[in-house]
């Protein structure tokens, strides 16, 4: 079954599915107001925390959140999703990773997820017996009960651990329910209690979709049976943005997790690939983030977006233990365990039986970031100066470490990092790509979202870049390259982060995956002008493209489909880009990293079902024209073979501690490469590996540090390798090692710790 068919088959089982964004809490609320009324969990005796359940193949990283005061950390995570359970389906296992590590975390649910009010499978599906009574208030309460049980179990090991429930006034003039886990004041849930659309794609004006487009003036509330919020309310578009901005001001996040605002359309029937509540809820979050970023004193923050329904049609990114753990959490939420049915005393029910009818969709064994930082955001100059780039507060930020200065007696004086330094332009999407130009300047490419300020106003994304005015100097303003997309209605502005090739003659090529899941490009010519966007073909491309040049200057562009990896080649500056070409590589979990190799290029990726890091060498002469359909690849956690028509390249399995996402790779020129990648517990692990085929897997060492995005690395001209990551506190961390497998120095931040690191 094609990926989009599998998605539709699962999506139609339920009217509403949603994603959650975790968030953090500070003692003082801004814009939400004081608690009006509280309801405690069962009992008032002090609650003793239980041991954290094992949720992955490796032990928990960071400091476990013991009962008592909020952990000492500058990190604060806020997750904002459309429906209860979107966090469990689409953001977990990162939910559990953050909970186990002791980070302050708040999850905000926009709608109540009341669906059709029937807490049970559709007629003729699942269990027998009479159809449950339709009651939207009770189904709302049942889903809340399931979420509370799932979170409590992830933290304490006990789904029945009590919560403190209270009413809070919102900045938009309504009310919300705030739940705090007893004994863990840094773990909170916020129920905004708005109506859901009640249909994945149907015409439902009384919804987030209709409110965004101005088809309705207000969106009303959907209260829970016996809930602490008892007064109905409604929000206009502006009031909802005010409410979300108020949440951000209260919880002061250093990372925001949200759903994908540009999910794209299915190839088979051009329908939107995700729920309308996911898409337009995320756009309201974008509006609130833009307003919050322009506000007064606050911490810097990163943003991570997560793929929704389409995630179920892609190769599984999680190892078996992590997938099973995620599925167990979903079983707790769905109230499907045999022992839990008789223990529920709430007349509304204690979970979502619609999920229980289909307890293990492929969503439970995978996770895919809709936008990622990639691994190509760190540059080393010929003088060993370092430049790092990221998106903070919706703007491009950079850090700089000058070359070490020569001192008396031949000693070199260590230089210090400066930054972050911000560009003026807002609305930048996660994931920027810096490149060194032949004249010594740096250009930084990315995509930007332009939000319409009024109902129905144009929403669009564009590619573009900034460039230094002179080597080592400040960057000029954003230069737009437009977009290959015709309109938001056609493709929902679903474009990838760019891949960039720079030639010695100053010409460049910028590559994007467009909403038709093909590769497109714009070329910078010798006279400085840019060609229009041109389609380069391909089928079912769903990864961000990556690019590298080999030792002859030939450029390679790679992009992953659900079944293999496609390649495009530009043999010389100004030459026509040829492709797509079949690489013969097996299925990957999508994110790719490509580096120059002794002969051609070498690609690094993750194997499905295990998260193992793999690598393979590619050469243009061995690539064959791609058939119309690259063909399915046999999926196996133990073997990795292609069914392509030509001989597959040799693949080296480099192991690793599970995990998902892009792999950082820095070949040091002496036959070894420094690898860095996210593990199954969410922290970063590193390993020195031999280039090419190796008989033994390298030893991986975990750092215990949870990153925001993927790590990046660079090789110094004088020898040695530098590795960097962005922490969940939005600070840049770095380490270094000598060439040839040397030991990494201790990780350290590039800037000192300050209270909140607030923007003035």
N, C-alpha and C positions, 0 to 999 in steps of 0.2 A: 504494500500500500504506500502511495506517495506520502511525503511528510505532511502536506496540507490536508490530505484525506484523513490521516490519522488524527490530526488536530481537530478537524471538524467532527469526527466520530466521537471524540471525547468531549469537545466543547458543547455539543448539543445535549449531553446528558444532564446538564444543569443550565438554568437560566443565567446564573451569575457566578463568576469566580473572580477572586480579587487578590491583590498583592499588598504586603505590609511594609512599612518603613519604620525601622526602630529608632527610638530617639532617647535623648538624655534629659535629665531633669536637674534644675537648679532650685535651691530652696525658695527663692523669691520669684513670683510670677509677674510678668509684664504683659498686659493686654488681655489676660484671661480672667483675672479677678480672684476674689476670695471664695473659698468653699462655702456654699450656702447650706448644705445639709450632708451628712455623712451616714454611711451604712457600713458597719464592720462585718468582717467575715465571722464564721462561727467561733465563739469563744473569745476571751480577751486575755488569756494567759500568754506570756512571752513565747514566741515560736522559735524552736531550735532548728537550724538549717540541717538538711540531710546532705549526704554526699552527692556530688554531681554525677549524673549518669554518664557512662562512656558513650560518646557519640561519634567516634571516628576510630581510625586504625592507630592513632597515636594519642598520647596523653594530652590533657588540656594545657594550653600555653597561658602565660600571664599569671596573674594572681587571682585565686578563686574568691568570689564575692561572699565573704563571711557575713553573718548576721551582725547588725550594728550600724555605725555611721557609714555614710557614703564613702566608697573607696577613694583614696587620694589619687586622683588622675585628672589631667587636663582634657581628657577625651570625653566626648559626649555624642551619642549617636541618636539620630531621629529617623524613624522610618515612617513614611506616609503612603498609605495604599488605599485603594477604592473600597475593598470588601474585607470582612473577616475571613481569613484563611489565605489571602494572597501572599502574605508574608511566609506562611508555612509551605506553600507550593513553590513559590518563585524566588524567595530570598534565602530561605534556609538551604544549606547549613550555616550561613553567616549569622543568622539569628542566634542559634545555639552557641556558636563560637564567641560571639560578643557577650552573651549571658554568662558563659562559663568563665570568661576572663575578668569579670568584675567591672566592665565598662558601664557607665550610666547609659541607659537605653530606654527610649520611649517609642512605642508604636502607636500611630495615629490612624484610625479607620474613618474614612470619609462618609461612607454609607453604612446602613445597618445590614445590608445583604439579605433583606427579607424575602427575596425571590417571590414565589407564588404563595408563600405562607404555609406550605405543606412540608413538614419535617419528616421526609421519608422518600424512598425511590419513586420514580414515576410508575404509573399503572403498568402492570405486566413485567416490571423489572424488579430484581432483588427479592425481598422477602414476600411471603404470601400474607393473607389476612386482609382486613378492611383497610381502605385508604385512610391515612390520618386526616383529621379535621384541618381545614384551611384556617390559619391564624397567624398573621404576619407579626403581631406583637410577641407571640410565644416563640415563633421561629427566630426572631431577632434575639430573644433572651437565650434560646438554646445555643445559638452560635457564639454568643458572648461567654456562656458557661464553658463551651468547648475550648475557646481560645484561652480563657483563664486557666483551665486545667492543663493545656499543652505547655503554656509558659511556666506554670508552677512546677510541672514535672521536669522541664529542661533545667530549671534552676535548683530545685530541691530534691528531685527524685520522687516527689509525692504530688500527684495531680490534685489532691484535695487540700493542698496548703491554702490557707485563707488569704483573702485580699481585703484591703480597706477601700471602700467605694465612696465617692463623694461627688457632689455637683459643683461645677465651676461655670462661671459666666465667661462667655467668649467675647473677643473684641468685636465680633460682628453683631452682637446684640442678642444672641441666643444662649443656649446652655449646652454643656457637654458633660459626659460622665468621665471622671478620672479615677482609675483603679491603680492602687499601689500595693505591691506584694508585701505582705506582712513580714517584717524583719529584714527587708531588702528595699529600702526607700528609694534606691536609684533605679528601680525597675518599675515602669509605669505603662499603662494602656490608656488611650484617650478615644472615647466613642463620640464622634461628631453627630451621628444619628440622623443622617439625611436619607431620603428615599433613594433607592437604587433604580436603575433603568428597568429591570425586570426582563431584559432581552439582550442578547449578545450584540445584535446588529439591527434589531427592529426599530421602527420609527416610534420612539417614545419621547415626545417633547419634554415631559415632566421628568427631567434627568439632568445629570451633569452635562451631557451633550447639549441638551436644549438650552440650559442656562448659559453655557459657553457661547453658543451661537446667537443668543438673544431671542430664541423662540418662546421662551417663558421669562417673565420678569422676576420670579422667585421660585426657589425649590424648597419644598416643605420637609418637615421632620418625619421620622419613623421611630417612635418610641418603643422601648422594650417592655414586655409584660412584667409588672412589679418592679420596674427600674427606679433608680433614684431620681432620674429626670422625669417629671410628671407634666410639664407644661409644653404644649406644642409651640413651634416657632417656624420661621422660614428665613431663607437668605437670598438676597439679590446677588448678582455676580460680584459686585463690589464688597458686599458684606462677607461673602465666602472668602475672598482674598484677604480681607481684614482678619478673619478668624484664623486662617492658616498663618498669616504673618504673626499674629499674636502667639500662636503655638511656638513658632521659631524664636520669638523674643523671650518666651518663658524658658524653653529648654536649652537655648544657646548652643546649637550643635556644632561639632567640629567635623562631622560627616553626616550628610543627608542621603538616605536611600529611598528611591522612588521607582515607580513603574515607567515604562517606555512611552513617551508622548508621541513617538513616530513609529508605530509598529509595522507599517507597510501592509501590503496586500498579498493574498495567496495567488500563486501562479495559475492555479487551475480555474478559478472563477472570479478573480479580482476582488473578492470580498476582503474587508479588513481582517487581518490575521489575529486580532485581539478584541477583547470586550470593550465596548464603547465607554464604560465607566473607567476602565484602566487608562485608556487613551486620554480622555478629557479630564479625568481627575488629575493625571500627571501634568496636564497643561495648566490647571489651576495652581498646582504646586510650583511650577516654573514662574508663574506670575508672582506668587508670594515670595519665592526666593529672590527674584529681582528686586522686589520692594525691600525685603529684609537686608539684602546686600548693600543697598543704598542708605540704610539707616545709620544710627550713631554707633557707639562703642559696642563691639561684639567680637567674638573669636573669629578667626579665619575658618573657612569650611570647604570641604570637598563634596562632590556630588557623585553618586553611583546610581546608574539606572539598570533595570533588570528586565530581561525578556519575559513575556507572558506566555500565552497559549502555544506559540510556535516552538517554545522550548521542548515540548513533548514530541516533536517530530524530528529532533536532532539527535546525534549520537550522545549517549549517556556520559556525562562528565564526571560523575562521582564513582569512587571505588565502592565495592559491594557493602562494606561495613558502614560507610557514611550514608549510602543510599538506604540501607535497612534501618538505620537510626532515624533518618528523616521520615521514613514510612511509619515508624513506631509513633513518632510525634503526631503524624496525621491520623493515626488510629485513635490516639487519645482525644484529639480534637473532634473526630467524627463519632465518638461515643460508640465505637464498634467492638471494643474488647468484650468478650463474653462475660467477664466478671464485673464489668461496669454497668451493665444494663439494669441489674437489680439494685444497685447501690444509689441510684439517683433519686433524690427526694423532691426535686423541683418539678412542679407540674408542667413547666414549659419544656422540660427535657434538658439533657446535659451535653448535647453535642449536635453535630450536623449529620443527620442520617442520610442526606443526599450523597455526601461523600462516602459514608459507610457502605452504600450500595456498590461503589466502585472504589475500593480502598487503595489500590496500588496502580494508578496511572503512571506513565513514564515521567511525569513531572517530579515524582518523588525521588527519582534517581539521577537528577540532573540539575544544573544551574548554568545559566549563560548571562553574562553581562551584555546589555544592549549597547553600552558605550564603555570602552575601557581605555586606560592610560597607555596601553601597549608598553613596549620595553625600549623604545628608541627616543627617550626624552633627555638623555644625558650625553653631552659632547665634551671631548677632550681636545684642546688646541695643540698645535705643534710645539708650543712652549710649556706644555703640561697644565695650562690653565683649564678650568672646568666650568661648564655652564649646565645648569639644570633648569628644566621648564615644566610647568604644570598649570592646571586651571584651579585657582582658588577664588572663592567668592564670585564665580562667574566671569573672572577676568584672567588673562594670561599673566602668569607671574614667573619671574626667573630669579635664580640664585647664581652667584659668580664667585669663583675662587681664583684669584690671580696666580700667575706663576710665582714660584718661590724666588725671592731676591737673593743675589749673591752678597755675602757679608765678608767681614775681615777673616783672614786665614783660610779662605776658600769655603767657609761654612755657608750653608744656605738657610735663610730665615724663613720659617714656616709662615705661610700666608693664611689669612682667615676668609671664611665665606662672608659674603654680604647678601642681603635679601631677606625676605622676598621683595622684589620691585615689581610694581603692577603697571600693566597697560591701562589706558583709559577706557577702552571699549568693553562693554558688558555683554552678557548673553552668550559667552563662549561655552561650547560643549566640552565635556571631558575628553581628553585625548588630543595632544598636540605633537607635531613632528618637526623638531629643529633639524636643519641641514646646513652644512658648511658650504659656502659659495667659493668659487675659484679666487676671488679677490680678497678673501679673508673675512668677509662679513658672515653673519649668521641670519638665516631666514627661518621663521617659525610658521608652519602651516597648521590649519585646523578648520573646524566648522563652527558656525555661529547661528544661534536661534534668534530670530527677530519676532517679538511678540506684538500682536495687535493689542492696543490699550483699551479698545472698546469692543462691545459685543459684536461678533461677526467680522471683526477686522482681520486683515490678512495675517496668517501665521506662516512663516517660511524659514527655511534654513539655507545657508550658503557656505561655500568653501572660500578660503582666502588665506592671507598671510600678512605677517609683519616682517620687516627687514631692518637690520642695523644701518644707521646713516653712514657709519664708517666702522672699520674693524675695532671691536672693543668698546664702541660707544653705544648710546641709547638707541632704542628702536623707534622707527617711524610709525605712522598710523596704519590701521587695518586697511588692506587693499583687497577688495572683494573680487572673487573669481566666479561669482554667481553659482548656479546649480544646474545639473542636468535635468532636474525635475520641472515639469510643466506647471504644477499647482499642488496645493495640499490635497485637494479633492482627488487628484489622479493617483498619487502614490503616498500620501500622508507625510511627505518630506522625508521618507526613509532613505537616507544616504549614510555611508560609512565615514569613518575617519579617513583622511587622505594618506596615500603613500606617495613619496616624492623621489624622483631620480634627478640628480644634478650631473651634468657632463662638464668636461674640462673647458669646453668652448663657451660656457655660460648658459647654454640651453638647458631647459628643465622640462620634466613631464610630471603632472599631478594626476593621480589615479583615484577614482572613487567607485565604490559599488553603489549602483542606483536602486530605485525601488522595484525595477523589473528583474533584479538579482543578476545583473550583468555588470561588466566592467566598463567604465567610461574614462576618458582622459582629456585634459587640455595641455597643450604644448606651448612652452615659451620659446620663441624663435630667436635667431641671432640678433635681430633688430629690436628685441625687447617686447614685441607684441605677442599676444596670446591667441592661439587658434580657438575656435568654438569647441564646446564639449562634443566629443565623438564617441559613439558606442564601439566597444571592442569585442563584443560577444561574450560567450560563456553562458552557462545554464546553472541555475540554482546556487549561485554564489551567495553565501550567507556570512562570511567572515569579513573583517576589515582586510583590505589588501596590504601586503608588505613588499618592500623592494630592496634590492641591493645590486651592486655592480661587481663583476668579477675582475680579475687582474688585467684583462684586456680592455676594460671599459664597457663591455657588453652588459646591458641592464636586464635584470630579471624582475618580474612582478608575479607574486604568488597569491592565490586566494583559495579558500576551502569551500567545498560543497559538502552536503551531508554524507557523501560517499567517497570523496577523494580530494585531491588538490590539483587545481589547474594552474598553468603557467602562461605568461606572455613574455616575449623577448624582444628587445630593441638592440640590434646588433651593433649599431654605431650611432653617434649623435645625428639627429635629423632623419634617421632611417625609419621606415614604417614599422610600427609595433606589430609583430606577428603572434597569432594565437587566437583562441585558447589552445594550448598544447597539453596533452595528457602526461602527467608525471609518473603514473603507475603507483603512486603512493596510496596507502589504505585510508580508511576513514580516520578522521581526527576529531578532537573536541572543538574544532574551529580555529581558536587563536594560533597564529603562526609567528615565528621569528626566523629571519633569514640573514645569513652572514656570508661574507666573502670566504671562499675556501681555496685550497691549493689549486684545484681544477674545477672551476665553476663556482657554485654557491652551495651552502649547507643550510638545510631547514631544520628547525627544532619545533616540536609540537608535543601534544599530550595524546596518549592512547586512550580510546574510549573504554569505559568500564573499570579502569584501574588507575588512571591519572598518571601512569608512568611517563617520564620524559623520554622521548625518542628523537633520533636525528637521522638524516639521510643526505647524501651528497647528490646534487643535480648538475647536469651539464647540458647546454642547449642542444648539442649534437645528438643527445640520446632522447630528446623529447619528441613525441609523435603528435601529429594533428589529433585534436580531441574529437571523438565521435559526437553525434548529437546528444547522446546520453552517456556520460562517462561510465555508467554501469554500476550496479550495486557491488559493494565490497562485503565479503564475509565478516561478520562481527564476532569477535572472540576475545576474551580477556587473556588468553594464553598464546594465541598465534596471531600474526599480523601479516596477512598476505593480500595481494590485490588480484582481482579477476580481470584486469585490463588485458588488452590484446598484445601488448609488448612487455618485455621483461621489466620487472619492477626493480627500482634501486634498492641497494642493500640498506636495511634499517637496523640501527643500533638501539637497543632498549637500555636506557641509562638508569632505570629504576626511579627511585624517589619515594617520598612519604605520602603518596596519594596526592590529592589536591587537584586544582583546576586553574585555568587562566594561562596567560602568556608566560613563556619561559625566557628569562634573560640569559644571554650567552655572550661571552667575551673571549674570543680566541686570542691567546697572548703571544702568538708568533713562535712559540717553542714547543708546539705539539700538544698543548693542553688548552682547555677552555674552562673558564669559570662559569658555572651555572647557578642560577638563583630562581626559585619558584615557590609559589604558595603551596603549603602542605594541607593535609586533610583536616588539621586543627586550625587552619587559617593563618598560621605564622609563616615566615619565610625560612626556607632551608637553602643551604649552599653546598656545592660539591665541585671539586676539580675533576675533570674527565679528560681522557685521551681523545683527540680528534679522530674521526673516522671510526672504523670498526674496532671494538674493544672486547677482549675475552671476559673481563670481569666488570661488573657494575661499580661505579664509584661509591664512595661513602658519603652520605648526605648528613649534614649537621644542621639541626634546627636552631633558630635564633630566639624564639619566644616572643617575637615582635609581630603584632598584627598590622599589615600594611593597608593603605588605601590605594587600590590599583596594583599594578605589577612593578617589581623592581627593575632597575636599569643599570647598565654597566658600560664602562669605557676602558680602553687600553691607553696607558700613558706612553708618549714617545720615548721617554727616558727609561722605560721599563716599569712593569707593575700594572695592576688592574685596580680600578675604582668601582665600587658598587654603591648604589644609592636606592633609597626607598622613601616614599611619603608615608608618614605615620597617620593613624586615625586621629591624632591631635593636630593634623594639617602641617606638621613640621617636617622638614627635610632631614633625613638621617643618612650617614655615609660611613663607609669603611674602605680599607685598601689592603692590598697584599702584593708582595713581589711576584715576579713572573715564575712560571714553572711549578705551580702548586703550592706556593707559600701560604703560611697561616694568615688568616684575616685578622686585622687589628680590631679592637673592640668597637662596636657601633657607637656613634655619638651624633648628637644633633648639630646642625650647622649654626644654630642660634641658641642662646641660653634660654632656659625655662623662665618664663614670666607669667605672672598670674593672669590666666585667660588669654594672653597674647592678643589683647583686644585691638580692634581697629578704632582709632580715635575719630 
